[in-house]
Amino acid sequence: MCKYRLTVTISNNTTCVDGGGWLVGMTWRKSVILDPEDRAQAIALRDLLNHDGPAADELDRPMWDRCYGMCNSQCWQWELVTAHSTAVNAIMRKADIEWPEDGLPDIDQALISINLALV
């Protein structure tokens, strides 16, 4: 049995442009280790994000607008376009993953990257 590293990155661009014409962006990242006994949750997350369409939250609303996935023999990665950054919490609850809900940035129109890698 193996461990998984679950890394979530939340990004968003501001409407601010610096003097050189660069758009200012912000990124938050958090990682947790899923132990071998959490393999079912890792598979549930993989299956949830590889589904044909967006999964629904507790209020039957889609959790994301678009999802792009890629994988290799060591990891899966998904890029999701969401209405709000709290979609991360709904996704983790749906996959039954213990995810720290405190301290999540409050971002509208967030781009969320979820990486599930073998450790």
ROLO-452170 format. One record per residue (C-alpha): x, y, z. Coordinates in steps of 0.1 Angstrom, whole numbers, plus 5000, padded with zeros to 4 digits. Layout:
REM ROLO-452170
[mido [X; Y; Z]]
...
This chain:
REM ROLO-452170
[mido [5000; 5000; 5000]]
[mido [5012; 5035; 4993]]
[mido [5006; 5070; 5006]]
[mido [4993; 5099; 4985]]
[mido [5002; 5136; 4986]]
[mido [4971; 5157; 4979]]
[mido [4980; 5193; 4969]]
[mido [4955; 5220; 4962]]
[mido [4964; 5252; 4946]]
[mido [4940; 5281; 4943]]
[mido [4947; 5310; 4920]]
[mido [4931; 5341; 4908]]
[mido [4941; 5372; 4888]]
[mido [4933; 5406; 4902]]
[mido [4921; 5435; 4882]]
[mido [4954; 5454; 4890]]
[mido [4980; 5459; 4864]]
[mido [5015; 5470; 4874]]
[mido [5036; 5497; 4857]]
[mido [5051; 5472; 4833]]
[mido [5017; 5460; 4821]]
[mido [5017; 5427; 4841]]
[mido [4985; 5415; 4855]]
[mido [4989; 5408; 4893]]
[mido [4980; 5372; 4904]]
[mido [4977; 5355; 4937]]
[mido [4982; 5318; 4946]]
[mido [4976; 5297; 4977]]
[mido [4988; 5261; 4981]]
[mido [4982; 5235; 5007]]
[mido [4993; 5198; 5009]]
[mido [4983; 5169; 5030]]
[mido [4994; 5133; 5031]]
[mido [4967; 5105; 5027]]
[mido [4978; 5074; 5045]]
[mido [4974; 5039; 5029]]
[mido [4942; 5034; 5049]]
[mido [4928; 5064; 5031]]
[mido [4931; 5048; 4997]]
[mido [4894; 5046; 4992]]
[mido [4891; 5083; 4996]]
[mido [4919; 5089; 4971]]
[mido [4901; 5067; 4946]]
[mido [4868; 5085; 4953]]
[mido [4884; 5118; 4946]]
[mido [4899; 5105; 4914]]
[mido [4866; 5091; 4903]]
[mido [4847; 5123; 4912]]
[mido [4870; 5145; 4892]]
[mido [4872; 5121; 4862]]
[mido [4834; 5120; 4859]]
[mido [4818; 5131; 4827]]
[mido [4804; 5163; 4841]]
[mido [4806; 5184; 4873]]
[mido [4795; 5168; 4905]]
[mido [4768; 5184; 4925]]
[mido [4771; 5197; 4961]]
[mido [4747; 5192; 4989]]
[mido [4723; 5218; 4974]]
[mido [4724; 5201; 4940]]
[mido [4745; 5229; 4924]]
[mido [4775; 5220; 4902]]
[mido [4808; 5223; 4921]]
[mido [4828; 5235; 4891]]
[mido [4822; 5250; 4856]]
[mido [4850; 5232; 4837]]
[mido [4875; 5205; 4846]]
[mido [4906; 5194; 4827]]
[mido [4925; 5164; 4838]]
[mido [4958; 5147; 4831]]
[mido [4977; 5118; 4845]]
[mido [5008; 5096; 4844]]
[mido [5018; 5065; 4863]]
[mido [5026; 5085; 4894]]
[mido [5000; 5112; 4897]]
[mido [4967; 5127; 4886]]
[mido [4961; 5165; 4882]]
[mido [4930; 5184; 4875]]
[mido [4924; 5221; 4867]]
[mido [4889; 5233; 4877]]
[mido [4872; 5266; 4870]]
[mido [4849; 5274; 4899]]
[mido [4825; 5301; 4909]]
[mido [4842; 5303; 4944]]
[mido [4872; 5288; 4962]]
[mido [4849; 5270; 4987]]
[mido [4843; 5244; 4960]]
[mido [4875; 5228; 4974]]
[mido [4856; 5220; 5006]]
[mido [4826; 5206; 4988]]
[mido [4848; 5184; 4966]]
[mido [4868; 5170; 4996]]
[mido [4836; 5163; 5016]]
[mido [4821; 5145; 4986]]
[mido [4852; 5123; 4984]]
[mido [4851; 5118; 5022]]
[mido [4886; 5134; 5026]]
[mido [4895; 5151; 5059]]
[mido [4905; 5185; 5046]]
[mido [4912; 5216; 5068]]
[mido [4884; 5240; 5061]]
[mido [4898; 5268; 5082]]
[mido [4918; 5295; 5065]]
[mido [4905; 5289; 5030]]
[mido [4909; 5321; 5009]]
[mido [4877; 5338; 4999]]
[mido [4880; 5340; 4961]]
[mido [4854; 5345; 4934]]
[mido [4860; 5329; 4900]]
[mido [4889; 5308; 4913]]
[mido [4911; 5285; 4893]]
[mido [4917; 5253; 4914]]
[mido [4944; 5228; 4907]]
[mido [4942; 5194; 4925]]
[mido [4972; 5171; 4924]]
[mido [4970; 5136; 4938]]
[mido [5005; 5120; 4937]]
[mido [5019; 5087; 4949]]
[mido [5045; 5093; 4977]]
